[in-house]
């Protein structure tokens, strides 16, 4: 009984025991914050790509052209019309959707003609690099991004 009492009152090694208890919780929090920050960074890259593609299509001569839309999809994913490695791992041009819709402007709400074309570029894909949080059994998050631009039809005259 005396040995148990001495063991319970001893303070040698208390810091080591406390550290052993707190360290896994602390590392889980740090890893989670890092992983969440990396996800937000990848979402920002996808947002920039979709925005670039919508702006590109809004300045082309024909946003309904399949060639221009393919170039815009490559621009969104890789940052280059010719293609290349994706900005976000696991993102491909097949994940990018392009639509051009005509909006009635007969009331003259917007400047321009009686019909205004709106270019919409959107994407939705599952983010592949769920490293640390994947150890906890969480599902991969989905990145959903959309951007609209008004079609203005080519560059300004030089």
Secondary structure, DSSP 8 states (H G I E B T S, - for coil): -HHHHHHHH--TTHHHHHHHHHHHHHHHHHHHHHHHHHHHHHHHHHHHHHHHHHHHHHTSS-TT-HHHHHHHHHHHHHSSTT--S-SSTT--GGGEEEEEEEEE-TT--SSSSSEEEEEEEEEEEE-S---TGGGGT----EEEEEEEEE---S----
